[in-house]
Amino acid sequence: QVQLQESGGGSVQAGGSLRLSCTASGNTNRPYCMGWFRQAPGKSREGLATIDTDGRTTYGDSAKGRFTIARDSAKNTLYLQMNDLKPEDSSVYYCGAAPSGTVNPGYCNGNPYQHNWWGQGTPVTVSS
């Protein structure tokens, strides 16, 4: 079992930046895929970016060119650098992880159903 805890959310003006962090605890040798997702009220959970233990990344359309995912295995921490934020980026941001053995190598993606473990989420509000 892995526990995930997000931090770094908050309020920012349009055009600003935020860096989200997700710290993993528990059996931290197990996560193969880790990713960032967001979910606004009344909407489905959207995959933004994923990274596997080999450093391969994927990005959803909303994140391409503005967001960057990174993983520090030594610190058991996942990051999401978000630049040029827009009001439509306002949402609750979640960290997710998929255990080793549940995803074929190289096949991490932003499908929320691929990820078994979730943090509690951190809210991001972008004002115009």
N, C-alpha and C positions, 0 to 999 in steps of 0.2 A: 504494500500500500504506500502511496505517496501523497503527501499533503502539499498543497500549493497556496501561496499567499501573495497576492498582488499588492503593489503600492505605486505611488507616483501620480495617481490621477489628481484632478483638480480643475480649476477654472482658468481659462486663458482666452485672450482675444484672438480673433481671426488673424491668421498669418504667423501666430506664435508656435512654440514648440513645447513638447513634453516628452519625458522619458519614463516609460513604465518599467517596473521591475517585477519579477515573479520569482520568489525563493521557494525551492523545493526542499522538503524534509521527509524523513522516513526512509524507505528503501530507494535511495536516489540513484542506485545503479540501474534501476529498471527502466526509466523512461527512454524510449527510442525517439519518438516524435514529441516535440513540444511546439506549442503554437499560441498565437494571440487571436482572439475572437472578440466580437462585440455584439451587443444586443440592445436595441432600443425598444421602448414600450410598444407592444403590439406587433413587433416584427420578429422574424426568426433570427437565430444566431448566425452571424456572418463570419466566415473565416477570413482573416487578414493576412497572416503570414505563419509559416511553419519552418522548423529547422530540425534536422535529425542529428544523430550523434556523429555523423561524418561531416557535418557542416553544410549539407545540401539544403537550400532554401526554396520555398515557393511563396508567391505573393498573390493575393487576390487583387482584382481590378481596382478596388478602392484604395489599396495600399501602394500600388506600384508608383515609383518615382517620388513618394513622399515619406514612406515609412521604411524603417530598416530593422530587421530582427537580428539578434545576436544572442549567443549562449556562452556562458562562462562555466564550464563543467567543474572547474576547481572550486568555484563558489556556489555551485548548484543553483545558479541564477540565470533567468531568461530576461532579455531586455527587448523593449520596442521603442525605438527612437521615432518620434512623430514630428514632422516638420510641416510648415505651411498648413496649419490646421484650419479647417473650415467649420462653419456652424453645423453642417450636416454630419460632422464627425462626432457630435455630441452623442454619448451613449454610455453604457456600462461596458467596460472592457474586462475580458476574462482570459486567464491563462489556462490552457489545457495540455494534457499529456497523454500519450499512448504508450503502453508497456512494450518492452522488447518482446518479440515473438508474436505480436498481434498484427504487425504491418510488415510487408515485404520490404527489404532494403531498397531505398530510393523511391518509395511510394508514399511518403508522408504527404498529406494534402490538407486543405482547409475544410474538409468535411467534418462537422462537429461529431458525427457518429463514430469517427475513427478514434476519438479521444475519450478515454475512460475516466480520467481524473480532472477535476476542475477546482479552481479557486473560487472565492466568494465574489470576486469582481471589484473593480475600482471605477468610480464614475469620472467621466470627462465631460466638461461643459465648455463649449467654444462660443463666445459671444461675438456678434458682428459689430 
